[in-house]
Structure formats: C-alpha cells, structure tokens
Amino acid sequence: MPPARLAVAVFTALSSLTLAGCSAEGKEPAAVEAQPSSPQSSGGGGGGGGSAPETTSEKDWKPVADALDRSGTLMDKTVYRVSLPRKDLNVNSHGVDIKPGLALGGYAAFAKYHDGTLLMGDLVVTEDELPKITDALQKAGIEQTAVHKHLLEQSPAVWWTHIHAMGDPADLAGKLKTALAATALPPASPPPSSQPPIDLDTAAIDSALGRKGTADGGIYKFTMPRKDSVTDGTHILAPGLGVTTGANFQPLGDKKAAINGDFVMTADEIQHVIQALRKGGIDIVELHHHTLNEQPRLFYMHFFATGDGATLAKALRPAVDAAHPAPPKS
C-alpha cells in the first residue's frame, strides 16, 4: 500500500477507536448511578416518588421504647420521635449558658414503611465522644449522614451527627442504645408536671412569625415543615423525621432571648435566607446537608443571635418566608 493511503487508513482507524471510547465513557456515569451503595442512597433519583409512612399507634412502638429504655411521642400517627437531650452538659456559647432545649436536644425518629422501619436522628456528642460513637454506630450498621456544629464558639466543644438506618424497629433501637453507651447521655427523666414560665413576649413573637410557638422546658419553639413533599426516592419523609425549619427562643431576662435553630432549604433559596438573616443581624453558623440523597435536594443552615425576643422574631420572618414553609395549621 502506498505510504499516503496507509497514513489515511491508520488515521481513520484511530478516529473510530477514539469515538467509540468517548461513547463508552459517556455511558459510565449512568451505569454507576444505577448501582446503589447503601439504603440511604438507593432509589434516590430525581423522580421524587416514594411510599408514605404507615399509620401506627403508641402500642406499635412499645418494643422501641423498651429497647431504648425511654419513651417517645407519636407524631401525626406516623413518626415515633424519642428525645435524647444532653442535660448532663454545661455548654456556654458567646456568654449564654445553653439550655438543652435550645441547641442540645438530640433525637431518634422511627417511621414504618412497607419495606421496613426507617430510623433517622441527630445525636449531640462532645468532641471526645465523637470518635467513640462513630465507631459504635459503624459497628452497629447505623449510617452517619452528617457531622457538624449548631453553635459558633462553645465550651466544651460539642458536635452533632445525623444517623440513618432501615430494619426491624426493636433491633434498630437496641443497636442505637448500644451506640449511645459510648456517650455520657443521662437516663431518661420524667417530664415536668408543669412548664416553667417563659419570660418573653410570646404573643409578639407569634405575631411576627405568623404562627404559634410551643413552650418546652423553658424554651419557646417553632417547628415549620416545608410546603413540598420530600422523599429519599423510596420513602416519603414525614416532617417528624427532621425535615423541618426550627427556631428556638431561650429567655435571657427582660424579654431578651438567645435564638438558635436551622432552616431547611433548596439550593435556590439559600442566598435569600442568608441575606434575610444578615439584614436582621442574625449570625450564620453552618450550611450543610443532613441526609444523603433526598429529593428535592435540601440544605440546612444553623443560626444564632441574642437580643429582644420580638425584634429577633421580626428579623427571622423574611428568612422563614424565603424558605417556603407550609402554611401554619389553623
């Protein structure tokens, strides 16, 4: 074959191989995405579908309460939520002695679906406890989906870790209790016979936020679910599992408060919420995920400020509206 014709043939062959290689590479991401690596990530495409949690009763959750040695609250007949407050910790942040209900209230939430029980939660741990509970959770087969802080400067150093697992409810509760033994979480204590007084203008705070708060252990709290449905691709995630915006007010005397909580937002809402918070003089603490593959993709942003309670509530309102919460229940 003449040299010129040989060169053309070689170039044509090489070009065909290159095009074939590009085509194969273009298919690899789809093939990888089709292989779920964990219960949390399975089925989490952009479809937004999923099964609803089953209706349950308090009796259905007795095995969980027995395994954890602490009872919970059934929310909307679907989510059994167990509080795990760190009442043993004396945490100070920016001169404020943080009460458990403001920022130290961990929880574990359980919901039953057709394919098993889902466990989600947020555990409050000290910096010394974090490696120990990480190892204990991993040994128990309970996933960690986030590790972060809810406060800026703090003493002692405290961290929060979100958890996720699917399985038998009593078995999940037992594994969680074993993991919690790696911390100094105190035993459950009975609720107070009456709520302590809230030294805040709660009527003005309610008016500013456009909804009514709840007194809980000396803290005035707001929990605001999103207006859209949230799934992990397989299960519809009820608000009680933690998919909400929270705003907590701790009285500091003379109607003043420390506020702490977090906003749940889609990506296009984040900058609007940040701008609204900063316009009101409210500090940003952290921006992160709580779960791995929810739809729509959600981000959480924690905040902190001190000042007149009603004034802080007015400053929060534009940020709340920017996060598109569901209308308050009448």
C-alpha positions as a Markdown table, in Angstrom:
| # | Residue | x | y | z |
|---|---|---|---|---|
| 1 | Met | 0.0 | 0.0 | 0.0 |
| 2 | Pro | 1.4 | 3.5 | -0.9 |
| 3 | Pro | 2.5 | 5.5 | 2.1 |
| 4 | Ala | -0.2 | 8.2 | 1.7 |
| 5 | Arg | -3.0 | 5.6 | 1.5 |
| 6 | Leu | -1.5 | 3.8 | 4.6 |
| 7 | Ala | -1.5 | 7.0 | 6.6 |
| 8 | Val | -5.2 | 7.7 | 5.7 |
| 9 | Ala | -6.2 | 4.2 | 6.8 |
| 10 | Val | -4.4 | 4.4 | 10.1 |
| 11 | Phe | -5.9 | 7.9 | 10.8 |
| 12 | Thr | -9.4 | 6.5 | 10.0 |
| 13 | Ala | -8.9 | 3.5 | 12.3 |
| 14 | Leu | -7.6 | 5.6 | 15.2 |
| 15 | Ser | -10.5 | 8.1 | 14.8 |
| 16 | Ser | -13.1 | 5.3 | 15.0 |
| 17 | Leu | -11.5 | 3.9 | 18.2 |
| 18 | Thr | -11.4 | 7.4 | 19.8 |
| 19 | Leu | -15.1 | 8.0 | 19.0 |
| 20 | Ala | -16.0 | 4.6 | 20.4 |
| 21 | Gly | -14.1 | 5.3 | 23.6 |
| 22 | Cys | -15.9 | 8.7 | 24.1 |
| 23 | Ser | -19.2 | 6.9 | 23.6 |
| 24 | Ala | -18.4 | 4.3 | 26.3 |
| 25 | Glu | -17.2 | 6.9 | 28.7 |
| 26 | Gly | -20.4 | 8.9 | 28.3 |
| 27 | Lys | -22.4 | 5.9 | 29.5 |
| 28 | Glu | -20.3 | 5.2 | 32.6 |
| 29 | Pro | -22.0 | 7.8 | 35.0 |
| 30 | Ala | -25.4 | 6.4 | 34.3 |
| 31 | Ala | -24.2 | 2.8 | 34.9 |
| 32 | Val | -22.6 | 3.9 | 38.2 |
| 33 | Glu | -25.7 | 5.8 | 39.4 |
| 34 | Ala | -27.8 | 2.6 | 38.8 |
| 35 | Gln | -25.8 | 0.8 | 41.5 |
| 36 | Pro | -27.0 | 1.9 | 45.0 |
| 37 | Ser | -24.3 | 1.6 | 47.6 |
| 38 | Ser | -26.4 | 2.0 | 50.8 |
| 39 | Pro | -30.0 | 2.0 | 52.0 |
| 40 | Gln | -30.0 | 5.8 | 52.2 |
| 41 | Ser | -28.8 | 6.2 | 48.6 |
| 42 | Ser | -30.9 | 3.5 | 47.0 |
| 43 | Gly | -33.6 | 4.7 | 44.6 |
| 44 | Gly | -32.8 | 8.4 | 45.2 |
| 45 | Gly | -33.1 | 9.7 | 41.6 |
| 46 | Gly | -34.9 | 12.8 | 40.6 |
| 47 | Gly | -38.3 | 11.2 | 40.4 |
| 48 | Gly | -39.4 | 12.3 | 43.9 |
| 49 | Gly | -41.6 | 9.3 | 44.3 |
| 50 | Gly | -41.9 | 7.1 | 47.4 |
| 51 | Ser | -44.2 | 5.2 | 49.7 |
| 52 | Ala | -45.9 | 7.0 | 52.6 |
| 53 | Pro | -45.2 | 6.0 | 56.2 |
| 54 | Glu | -47.8 | 3.7 | 57.7 |
| 55 | Thr | -50.3 | 4.8 | 60.3 |
| 56 | Thr | -49.3 | 3.5 | 63.7 |
| 57 | Ser | -50.3 | 3.6 | 67.4 |
| 58 | Glu | -48.4 | 4.1 | 70.6 |
| 59 | Lys | -48.7 | 0.4 | 71.2 |
| 60 | Asp | -46.9 | -0.4 | 68.0 |
| 61 | Trp | -43.8 | 1.4 | 69.3 |
| 62 | Lys | -43.6 | -0.2 | 72.7 |
| 63 | Pro | -40.7 | -2.5 | 71.6 |
| 64 | Val | -38.7 | 0.6 | 70.6 |
| 65 | Ala | -39.4 | 2.3 | 73.9 |
| 66 | Asp | -38.4 | -0.9 | 75.8 |
| 67 | Ala | -35.2 | -1.4 | 73.8 |
| 68 | Leu | -34.2 | 2.3 | 74.2 |
| 69 | Asp | -35.4 | 2.4 | 77.9 |
| 70 | Arg | -37.1 | 5.7 | 77.1 |
| 71 | Ser | -40.4 | 6.6 | 75.6 |
| 72 | Gly | -41.2 | 8.9 | 72.7 |
| 73 | Thr | -44.0 | 10.8 | 71.2 |
| 74 | Leu | -46.1 | 9.7 | 68.3 |
| 75 | Met | -46.4 | 12.5 | 65.7 |
| 76 | Asp | -49.3 | 12.5 | 63.2 |
| 77 | Lys | -49.8 | 8.8 | 63.8 |
| 78 | Thr | -46.7 | 8.0 | 61.7 |
| 79 | Val | -43.4 | 9.1 | 63.3 |
| 80 | Tyr | -42.3 | 7.9 | 66.8 |
| 81 | Arg | -39.8 | 10.5 | 68.0 |
| 82 | Val | -37.6 | 9.9 | 71.1 |
| 83 | Ser | -35.9 | 12.9 | 72.6 |
| 84 | Leu | -32.2 | 12.5 | 73.6 |
| 85 | Pro | -31.3 | 15.7 | 75.3 |
| 86 | Arg | -27.9 | 16.3 | 76.8 |
| 87 | Lys | -29.0 | 17.5 | 80.2 |
| 88 | Asp | -25.6 | 16.5 | 81.5 |
| 89 | Leu | -23.7 | 19.1 | 79.6 |
| 90 | Asn | -23.0 | 22.7 | 80.7 |
| 91 | Val | -22.3 | 24.4 | 77.4 |
| 92 | Asn | -21.6 | 28.1 | 77.1 |
| 93 | Ser | -21.6 | 30.0 | 73.8 |
| 94 | His | -21.0 | 33.7 | 73.5 |
| 95 | Gly | -21.7 | 34.2 | 77.2 |
| 96 | Val | -25.0 | 32.3 | 77.1 |
| 97 | Asp | -25.5 | 29.1 | 79.2 |
| 98 | Ile | -27.2 | 26.9 | 76.6 |
| 99 | Lys | -30.2 | 25.0 | 77.8 |
| 100 | Pro | -30.7 | 21.5 | 76.3 |
| 101 | Gly | -33.9 | 22.7 | 74.6 |
| 102 | Leu | -32.2 | 25.5 | 72.7 |
| 103 | Ala | -29.4 | 23.5 | 71.0 |
| 104 | Leu | -28.6 | 20.3 | 72.9 |
| 105 | Gly | -31.7 | 18.3 | 72.1 |
| 106 | Gly | -30.8 | 15.2 | 70.1 |
| 107 | Tyr | -33.5 | 12.8 | 68.9 |
| 108 | Ala | -34.2 | 9.5 | 67.2 |
| 109 | Ala | -37.2 | 9.2 | 65.0 |
| 110 | Phe | -38.8 | 6.0 | 63.7 |
| 111 | Ala | -41.3 | 5.5 | 60.9 |
| 112 | Lys | -42.7 | 2.3 | 59.4 |
| 113 | Tyr | -42.9 | 1.7 | 55.7 |
| 114 | His | -43.9 | -1.3 | 53.6 |
| 115 | Asp | -40.3 | -2.5 | 53.4 |
| 116 | Gly | -39.2 | -1.9 | 57.0 |
| 117 | Thr | -38.7 | 0.8 | 59.6 |
| 118 | Leu | -36.7 | 3.9 | 58.9 |
| 119 | Leu | -34.6 | 5.4 | 61.7 |
| 120 | Met | -33.4 | 9.0 | 61.4 |
| 121 | Gly | -32.0 | 11.2 | 64.1 |
| 122 | Asp | -29.5 | 13.8 | 65.3 |
| 123 | Leu | -27.2 | 12.9 | 68.2 |
| 124 | Val | -25.4 | 15.5 | 70.4 |
| 125 | Val | -21.9 | 14.5 | 71.4 |
| 126 | Thr | -18.8 | 16.0 | 72.9 |
| 127 | Glu | -15.6 | 16.2 | 70.9 |
| 128 | Asp | -14.1 | 13.4 | 73.0 |
| 129 | Glu | -17.2 | 11.2 | 72.4 |
| 130 | Leu | -17.4 | 11.7 | 68.7 |
| 131 | Pro | -14.8 | 9.1 | 67.6 |
| 132 | Lys | -16.2 | 6.6 | 70.1 |
| 133 | Ile | -19.8 | 6.9 | 68.9 |
| 134 | Thr | -18.7 | 7.0 | 65.3 |
| 135 | Asp | -17.0 | 3.6 | 65.8 |
| 136 | Ala | -20.1 | 2.3 | 67.7 |
| 137 | Leu | -22.5 | 3.4 | 65.1 |
| 138 | Gln | -20.5 | 1.9 | 62.3 |
| 139 | Lys | -20.2 | -1.4 | 64.1 |
| 140 | Ala | -24.0 | -1.4 | 64.6 |
| 141 | Gly | -24.6 | -0.8 | 60.9 |
| 142 | Ile | -26.1 | 2.6 | 61.5 |
| 143 | Glu | -25.1 | 5.2 | 58.9 |
| 144 | Gln | -23.8 | 8.7 | 59.7 |
| 145 | Thr | -25.1 | 11.2 | 57.1 |
| 146 | Ala | -23.7 | 14.4 | 58.6 |
| 147 | Val | -21.3 | 15.7 | 61.2 |
| 148 | His | -21.3 | 19.4 | 62.1 |
| 149 | Lys | -21.9 | 22.1 | 64.7 |
| 150 | His | -25.0 | 24.0 | 65.7 |
| 151 | Leu | -23.2 | 26.8 | 67.6 |
| 152 | Leu | -20.3 | 29.0 | 66.9 |
| 153 | Glu | -17.8 | 29.5 | 69.8 |
| 154 | Gln | -18.7 | 27.0 | 72.5 |
| 155 | Ser | -17.2 | 25.4 | 75.6 |
| 156 | Pro | -16.9 | 22.5 | 75.9 |
| 157 | Ala | -16.7 | 21.6 | 72.2 |
| 158 | Val | -19.9 | 19.8 | 71.0 |
| 159 | Trp | -20.8 | 18.2 | 67.7 |
| 160 | Trp | -23.9 | 16.8 | 66.1 |
| 161 | Thr | -24.1 | 13.7 | 63.9 |
| 162 | His | -27.1 | 12.6 | 61.9 |
| 163 | Ile | -28.0 | 8.9 | 61.6 |
| 164 | His | -29.9 | 6.7 | 59.2 |
| 165 | Ala | -30.8 | 3.0 | 59.1 |
| 166 | Met | -33.5 | 0.6 | 57.9 |
| 167 | Gly | -34.6 | -2.6 | 59.6 |
| 168 | Asp | -36.7 | -4.1 | 62.4 |
| 169 | Pro | -37.7 | -1.3 | 64.8 |
| 170 | Ala | -36.8 | -3.0 | 68.1 |
| 171 | Asp | -33.5 | -4.2 | 66.6 |
| 172 | Leu | -32.6 | -0.7 | 65.4 |
| 173 | Ala | -33.5 | 0.7 | 68.8 |
| 174 | Gly | -31.3 | -1.8 | 70.5 |
| 175 | Lys | -28.4 | -1.1 | 68.3 |
| 176 | Leu | -28.8 | 2.6 | 68.9 |
| 177 | Lys | -28.9 | 2.2 | 72.6 |
| 178 | Thr | -25.6 | 0.2 | 72.4 |
| 179 | Ala | -24.0 | 3.0 | 70.4 |
| 180 | Leu | -25.3 | 5.7 | 72.8 |
| 181 | Ala | -23.5 | 3.9 | 75.6 |
| 182 | Ala | -20.3 | 5.4 | 74.1 |
| 183 | Thr | -21.5 | 8.8 | 75.4 |
| 184 | Ala | -22.5 | 10.1 | 78.8 |
| 185 | Leu | -26.1 | 10.6 | 77.7 |
| 186 | Pro | -28.1 | 10.6 | 81.0 |
| 187 | Pro | -31.0 | 8.2 | 81.6 |
| 188 | Ala | -34.5 | 9.4 | 80.6 |
| 189 | Ser | -36.2 | 11.5 | 83.2 |
| 190 | Pro | -40.0 | 12.1 | 83.6 |
| 191 | Pro | -41.3 | 15.3 | 82.0 |
| 192 | Pro | -42.0 | 18.2 | 84.4 |
| 193 | Ser | -45.5 | 18.4 | 85.9 |
| 194 | Ser | -45.8 | 21.9 | 84.5 |
| 195 | Gln | -43.9 | 24.1 | 82.1 |
| 196 | Pro | -41.6 | 26.8 | 83.6 |
| 197 | Pro | -42.6 | 30.4 | 82.8 |
| 198 | Ile | -41.3 | 31.9 | 79.5 |
| 199 | Asp | -40.0 | 35.5 | 80.2 |
| 200 | Leu | -40.7 | 36.6 | 76.6 |
| 201 | Asp | -43.5 | 38.5 | 74.8 |
| 202 | Thr | -44.7 | 35.3 | 73.2 |
| 203 | Ala | -47.7 | 37.0 | 71.6 |
| 204 | Ala | -45.5 | 39.4 | 69.8 |
| 205 | Ile | -43.2 | 36.6 | 68.7 |
| 206 | Asp | -46.1 | 34.6 | 67.4 |
| 207 | Ser | -47.4 | 37.6 | 65.5 |
| 208 | Ala | -44.0 | 38.3 | 64.0 |
| 209 | Leu | -43.6 | 34.8 | 62.8 |
| 210 | Gly | -47.2 | 34.3 | 61.7 |
| 211 | Arg | -47.7 | 31.1 | 63.7 |
| 212 | Lys | -47.9 | 30.0 | 67.3 |
| 213 | Gly | -45.0 | 28.6 | 69.2 |
| 214 | Thr | -44.8 | 25.9 | 71.9 |
| 215 | Ala | -43.3 | 26.1 | 75.4 |
| 216 | Asp | -41.0 | 23.2 | 76.0 |
| 217 | Gly | -38.8 | 23.0 | 79.1 |
| 218 | Gly | -38.4 | 26.8 | 79.4 |
| 219 | Ile | -37.7 | 27.2 | 75.6 |
| 220 | Tyr | -40.2 | 28.8 | 73.2 |
| 221 | Lys | -40.1 | 26.7 | 70.0 |
| 222 | Phe | -41.3 | 26.8 | 66.4 |
| 223 | Thr | -41.2 | 23.8 | 64.0 |
| 224 | Met | -42.1 | 24.6 | 60.4 |
| 225 | Pro | -42.3 | 21.8 | 57.7 |
| 226 | Arg | -41.7 | 22.6 | 54.1 |
| 227 | Lys | -44.7 | 23.1 | 51.8 |
| 228 | Asp | -43.4 | 20.5 | 49.3 |
| 229 | Ser | -43.1 | 16.7 | 49.7 |
| 230 | Val | -39.7 | 15.3 | 50.5 |
| 231 | Thr | -38.6 | 11.7 | 49.7 |
| 232 | Asp | -35.4 | 9.7 | 49.6 |
| 233 | Gly | -36.6 | 8.2 | 46.3 |
| 234 | Thr | -38.1 | 5.2 | 48.1 |
| 235 | His | -39.9 | 6.7 | 51.1 |
| 236 | Ile | -41.8 | 9.9 | 51.7 |
| 237 | Leu | -40.1 | 11.6 | 54.6 |
| 238 | Ala | -42.6 | 12.9 | 57.1 |
| 239 | Pro | -41.7 | 16.2 | 58.8 |
| 240 | Gly | -41.4 | 14.5 | 62.2 |
| 241 | Leu | -38.3 | 12.7 | 60.8 |
| 242 | Gly | -36.5 | 16.1 | 61.0 |
| 243 | Val | -37.2 | 17.6 | 57.6 |
| 244 | Thr | -38.3 | 21.0 | 59.1 |
| 245 | Thr | -37.2 | 24.5 | 59.9 |
| 246 | Gly | -36.7 | 25.0 | 63.6 |
| 247 | Ala | -36.5 | 28.3 | 65.6 |
| 248 | Asn | -35.9 | 28.2 | 69.4 |
| 249 | Phe | -36.0 | 31.1 | 71.8 |
| 250 | Gln | -34.3 | 30.8 | 75.2 |
| 251 | Pro | -35.2 | 33.6 | 77.6 |
| 252 | Leu | -32.3 | 35.7 | 78.9 |
| 253 | Gly | -34.3 | 38.0 | 81.1 |
| 254 | Asp | -36.0 | 41.4 | 80.5 |
| 255 | Lys | -37.8 | 39.9 | 77.4 |
| 256 | Lys | -34.5 | 39.2 | 75.7 |
| 257 | Ala | -33.6 | 35.9 | 74.1 |
| 258 | Ala | -30.9 | 33.7 | 72.5 |
| 259 | Ile | -32.2 | 32.2 | 69.3 |
| 260 | Asn | -30.9 | 29.0 | 67.6 |
| 261 | Gly | -32.2 | 26.6 | 65.1 |
| 262 | Asp | -31.8 | 25.8 | 61.4 |
| 263 | Phe | -33.5 | 26.4 | 58.1 |
| 264 | Val | -34.3 | 23.6 | 55.6 |
| 265 | Met | -33.8 | 25.0 | 52.1 |
| 266 | Thr | -33.5 | 24.1 | 48.4 |
| 267 | Ala | -30.4 | 25.4 | 46.6 |
| 268 | Asp | -32.2 | 28.4 | 45.1 |
| 269 | Glu | -33.4 | 29.5 | 48.5 |
| 270 | Ile | -30.1 | 29.6 | 50.3 |
| 271 | Gln | -28.8 | 33.0 | 49.4 |
| 272 | His | -32.2 | 34.7 | 50.0 |
| 273 | Val | -32.3 | 33.2 | 53.5 |
| 274 | Ile | -28.7 | 34.2 | 54.2 |
| 275 | Gln | -29.4 | 37.8 | 53.1 |
| 276 | Ala | -32.5 | 38.0 | 55.2 |
| 277 | Leu | -30.8 | 36.7 | 58.3 |
| 278 | Arg | -27.8 | 39.0 | 58.0 |
| 279 | Lys | -30.1 | 42.0 | 57.3 |
| 280 | Gly | -31.6 | 41.2 | 60.7 |
| 281 | Gly | -28.2 | 40.9 | 62.4 |
| 282 | Ile | -28.5 | 37.1 | 62.8 |
| 283 | Asp | -25.3 | 35.1 | 62.7 |
| 284 | Ile | -24.8 | 32.2 | 60.3 |
| 285 | Val | -23.3 | 29.1 | 62.0 |
| 286 | Glu | -23.2 | 26.3 | 59.4 |
| 287 | Leu | -24.5 | 25.3 | 55.9 |
| 288 | His | -24.7 | 21.6 | 55.2 |
| 289 | His | -26.7 | 18.5 | 54.4 |
| 290 | His | -28.5 | 16.3 | 56.9 |
| 291 | Thr | -29.2 | 13.4 | 54.6 |
| 292 | Leu | -27.5 | 11.9 | 51.6 |
| 293 | Asn | -30.0 | 11.6 | 48.7 |
| 294 | Glu | -33.3 | 13.3 | 49.4 |
| 295 | Gln | -35.5 | 14.8 | 46.7 |
| 296 | Pro | -35.7 | 17.8 | 46.4 |
| 297 | Arg | -32.0 | 18.2 | 47.4 |
| 298 | Leu | -32.1 | 20.0 | 50.7 |
| 299 | Phe | -29.6 | 22.1 | 52.7 |
| 300 | Tyr | -29.7 | 23.1 | 56.3 |
| 301 | Met | -28.4 | 26.4 | 57.8 |
| 302 | His | -28.0 | 27.0 | 61.5 |
| 303 | Phe | -28.1 | 30.4 | 63.1 |
| 304 | Phe | -27.6 | 32.2 | 66.4 |
| 305 | Ala | -28.3 | 35.6 | 67.8 |
| 306 | Thr | -29.2 | 37.4 | 71.1 |
| 307 | Gly | -31.5 | 40.4 | 71.6 |
| 308 | Asp | -35.0 | 41.4 | 72.2 |
| 309 | Gly | -37.2 | 38.3 | 71.5 |
| 310 | Ala | -39.9 | 40.1 | 69.5 |
| 311 | Thr | -37.3 | 42.0 | 67.5 |
| 312 | Leu | -35.4 | 38.8 | 66.7 |
| 313 | Ala | -38.7 | 37.2 | 65.6 |
| 314 | Lys | -39.3 | 40.1 | 63.2 |
| 315 | Ala | -35.8 | 39.6 | 61.8 |
| 316 | Leu | -36.4 | 35.9 | 61.3 |
| 317 | Arg | -39.7 | 36.3 | 59.4 |
| 318 | Pro | -38.3 | 37.3 | 56.0 |
| 319 | Ala | -35.9 | 34.3 | 56.2 |
| 320 | Val | -38.7 | 32.0 | 57.2 |
| 321 | Asp | -40.8 | 33.2 | 54.2 |
| 322 | Ala | -37.8 | 32.7 | 51.9 |
| 323 | Ala | -37.6 | 29.1 | 52.8 |
| 324 | His | -41.2 | 28.5 | 51.6 |
| 325 | Pro | -42.7 | 26.7 | 54.7 |
| 326 | Ala | -46.1 | 25.1 | 54.7 |
| 327 | Pro | -48.9 | 27.3 | 55.9 |
| 328 | Pro | -49.4 | 27.1 | 59.7 |
| 329 | Lys | -52.1 | 24.8 | 61.0 |
| 330 | Ser | -55.2 | 26.7 | 62.0 |
